[in-house]
C-alpha cells in the first residue's frame, strides 16, 4: 500500500514551512499540496502559491 502524503498550503508562513520541509524530506513527487480556494483570495497569494514549487526548487 502506498502512503499518500498531503500538505495543506495557504500561503502563510507556517504552511510554507511545512511545504518546504515536505519537499526536502520526501522530494517534490513524494507529497501532494492542496489549497482551498474560497474565491476571495488576494491575487498576490494566488501568485505566491503558483510559484511556490519553483521557489522551493521543484
Buried (B, 14 or more C-beta within 10 A) or exposed (E): EEEEEEBEBBBEEEBBEBBBEBBEEEEEEEBEBEBEEEEEBEEEBEEBBEEBEEEBEE
